[in-house]
Amino acid sequence: MKNETFEEKLEHSKALLEKLMNPEITLEESVKLYEEGLKNIKEAQTLIEEAKTKITVIEQANQNTGDTL
């Protein structure tokens, strides 16, 4: 399975939420979708943290060379 981008994870989360809002969904399906959604959100948060780290590294490198953005 390929790694989803942050944007793909958001779209996937929206799709899961729509499924969860279906009044005809079973409890078992709801729990599965909820669990999948939480996993998806955690992975998206990890991507955000990785992006923040990269930005911090770039900014520090930029400060060390005296350049400005």
N, C-alpha and C positions, 0 to 999 in steps of 0.2 A: 504494500500500500504506500502510495506516495505521501510525502509530507505536505500537509495543507498550509497555505499561507494564512496570515492573520485574517485577511479579508474573507477567505474561504471558510475559515472557522466561524466567523461571524454569520455568514450566510447559512452554514450548517446549523448553527445554534438557533437561528430564526426558524428554520424548517422544523427543528425539533420542538420548538415552542408551539408552532402551529399544530403539530401532531398532538401535543399534550393538551391543547385546548379543545380537541375533539371530544364531545360529550359521550361518544360511543366507544371510546378506548377502554380497554380492560385495565384493571388495577395492575396486573402483571406487566402489561405493555407500558403503562405510565411509569412504573418503577424503573424499567429498563431504559426508557427514554430519558428520565430524570438523571439516572446514573451516567448515561452517555453524555448528556448535556453538561454535567459537572466536570467530567473528564475533559470535554472540549473547552470549557471555560478555563480550566487550569492550564491547559496547553496554550491557549491564547495569552494568558497572563505571563507565561514563561517567555513567549515570543516578545511581549512588550518589555519585559525585564532585560532580555538579551539586546533589544534595540536601544534601551536606555544606557546599557553598559557600553555598547559600541559608540554611542554619541558622546558619552563621557570621555572615552579614550581618545576620540577624534578631537574633542575640545581641548583636552590636556595636551595632546601633541601639538595642536595649533597654538596654544599659549606658549609652549616651550620654544617654538620657532619664531614667535613674535608676529605671526600672521593674524589677520582678522577676517571674519566671514563677511 
